[in-house]
Every structure is written in structure tokens, then in C-alpha cells.
Amino acid sequence: MGPSQHPTPHSSMAIIGAQWGDEGKGKIVDYLAAKCDYVVRFQGGNNAGHTIVIEGKKIVLHLIPSGILHPRCVSVIGHGVVFDPQAFVEELNDTESAIGQSLGRFQDRLRISSNCPVITSYNKLLDTLRESQGPIKIGTTGKGIGPAYEDKISRKGIKLKDLLDRDILKEKLKQNLVEKIPLFEHLYGVSYPAVSDEVERLYGLGKILRPFLSDAFSLIDEALKNGKRVLFEGAQGILLDIDYGSYPFVTSSNTSIGGIYTGAISPGRPVEEVLGIAKAYTTRVGEGPFPTELTCAMGDLIQQKGHEFGATTGRRRRCGWLDLPLLKYTVKASNLTSLALTKLDVLSGMDTLKICHGHEYRGKTLTCSTPEIDLNKAKPLYKDCRPFRDTFEGDTLSDELKSYIATIEDFVGIPVGIIGFGPGRDQIRFMRDYL
Ligand code: IMP
């Protein structure tokens, strides 16, 4: 596949996880951000973890868009993001000291929608209580993400703009707490922060946040209207989408393309290029179905070779072969236009290489598996692929690797435009132009 198939790089582009998250979106966003005017987060919160390695230095971003590492790029947090002010301030300080820039410079190029829902102490407490004592264990990150989205949907949420007025904040927090008190006191039997303490905490953080707050919607709308280069940075992956994912083992936002149109911009200015990021194999962190999971030595080998530990929680990721019927579904569910295939270095040099090309389910063979089915009962059908030994340094791709990539492209019907061989910004190979 050559660039001639895609002659015109687009000016707006989304980067979306095509599996269960942790596909390596951060380094691709970081790379492409260098060409962008704006990088926009539109969903999720600090449950995300984007690890970027620059000049051997590891930087993990949870809430701040990866564009922050590029001086000419403005990073924007759209109203679809649930925002933990305390976590943000800590991350800002950490990032600042890691890359040696002053808070002042960040302030100029980091805009946060004042319409973002706030993650309160109550949300975080509820998240951890449910995980430890509730009826279903999802394996959440414990950051209060689900409960904060619940507050938003039930119209009891606190918005960032509320942090700027102590009286409004107090009134809203009081209303917000009414239904939670019986849960804390009677269902879980725990103590919880007094409203007055939470007001002071959040109001204090509001003062730090004030210079960053803005009308992010209008900012991006104008930028798109004026032909600026805008990159939308997804968090998690499509199989964790609240509507398109493996419910209930999902996160509470729309991680798929729709999240952009509810969390940042209007569909009147559609994103032109939607790049799905997929690992060359599959991983999942937390609970839930995983048809191609390898609970054998091969799974351990991939886990160790790929250093598969969650960037946010440090949990060991479950590992398995690439699942094409699920990938075909996520391509459709987000209208992906091309794929980036990451972590090929992990599979390189292995003696065995398999790929799942079908699910046996209730007497049928499925080649595109949607969450309509019970994924726990989907039996993966594998075909052997010829192992490859490519490294990033090689000038050309081996026939074996070309064939692995062609198998994926033929199956899902979109091209692989990027391949990744390691964690560094400089270990990505572009097979076409983006932005
Ligand atoms: P929550 O987003 O913390 O509510 O967690 C819900 C599910 O999404 C759990 O299975 C988490 O492990 C998973 N999850 C959340 N964020 C990420 C991520 O950035 N990468 C991978 N899995 C995630």
C-alpha cells in the first residue's frame, strides 16, 4: 500500500483505540501532534494512561492531552471528559518537572471546558466501595469515572464552572449528596467527607484552574471552520465503550467515534480521518470476556515481552492473539478509515504466531462479532501465520510480516497505515501520510 491511495492528508483526525485500550495511542498522538494546531480529549478522565518515551525519559499522561509535549500545539479538554481537579494539578506539576517547562507556558496552550463534569471525593469513594463490596466487580481504575458520569446523566453533577462560586458549589454539592448519604451510611457503613470540607477543597482547586477554563466547544468549532489541524485523542478502546463495548465490563463513556460529537464538537464538522490503533495481539485489563485470552506460557511470554502492566493502576494485563472478528466489529462501530498496528516487536522472533479469524458461536462461525453475542461463549478459531523476525532498523518488511499485515487488511477491509515496533516516538513507521 503506498501513499498514492491516500493522496490528500486531512486536517481533522481522530485516534481511537480499536480494542480494550492500551493499544499505544499516546505515542502516535504525540508523534502526530507535532503537525497539529490542536489536540483534543473528548471522553474518559484520568482512568487513561498514555505512556510516552522521549529521549529515554518516560512520561505518563492521564488527563492532559498528549499535545502538551509540543510547544506550538494547543491542548484542549472537551466537555465530555470527567475531570478530577486534584489529579490534574498533580499531573501538571509532574509533567512540568519531567519536561522542564513552567506552568505559565502550559497555561497558554492548555484549555479546559468549564462545562466538564467534576469527579468529586464522593464519586471516588463510591467507585472503590462498589469494586470491593458491590454486586459486580468490573475491575475499574478506582478513579471515580463511572459515578461521575452517573451524576452527569442524572443531572446532579458538579461542573467545573461551579468551582468558581463557593455558594453555588455548596448548594450543588448538598443536593448531590442527598441520595449518596444512605449508601455511605447504611449500605456500606463508611464515613465520608463533610460537604463543607469538600466545598473548600474544590473551591481551592477552582482558583488554580480558573486560568485554564474556557469555552472549548467554540474554540474547536472555530478552529475546524478555519481549516486548522485538529487531532482528537481517544482514551481506552471501542470494546470498552458504554454502548458499543462488552457491557457491563466497560468504562462509562463513549470511547468510539460518537464520543467526539457529544464530548467536543458537533457532527456538522465531521472528523475526516479516523485512525484505529490496534496492538498486533490483544490485551485487556480488568474483568470481562476475552475470547482469545492465553492463560498458558504463551500468554505469559507476551505479557512479559510486551511489559503488559496498566499505566494507571500497574495491574498485569491479560494477553492473547489478535482477534479479527472483534477488530472487524470495531472498524464498523467507529467507521475507522485506517489502522495503526503497534507492538510488532513483541511478536517478532516468536516461534509460533496465530491469529483468530472466526468465532464459533452457537453452531455458527462468526467473522464479525458484536456485543449482541455472549463473548464468554465465543470459541476462537485460529490460523497459523508465518512467524516474522523484523526489527525497526530493517529497511524493508519481510514477506512474513507483509503477509501478517495483509491478512489483517483483507479481513477488516481497511489499510494499515502505521506500524509500531516499540515504545519510542521514533519507533513508528508510516506507510502513508497523515495530517
Ligand atoms: P473505569 O474506566 O475506571 O470505570 O474502569 C472500567 C473498565 O475500563 C475496567 O475494566 C478498566 O480496567 C478499564 N479501563 C479504564 N481505563 C482504561 C485504560 O486506559 N486502558 C485499559 N483499560 C481501561
Residues whose N, C-alpha, C, O or C-beta is under 5 A from the ligand:
A	BS01	IMP	W20 G21 D22 N47 A48 G49 I138 G139 T140 T141 G142 K143 I145 G146 Q236 L240 V250 T251 S252 V285 G286 E287
